[in-house]
């Protein structure tokens, strides 16, 4: 069962994610139709604070949204309760954030990192 606080966090993260999803899809369609290679895409994103902020905020919203959603699934289907349920939610959220943050860093600032 979700508390009102978690329910609101999930709904607010969905509201925040919506324009980022549309923006991300628009960029991907532009890149594919433009025939851009991975090197060309990275050439445009490396060193860009704007892309760092765009995808960084997106990752935070997805981490919150996904962790709360999986918490609800773990409660309803997995029977997790109490501290185990909270720990699962935090582990998932931090894991999603770590993976997303690493990807954002690699695409925007990490120089010389193998793709």
Beta strands, then each sheet from edge to edge (+ up, - down):
end
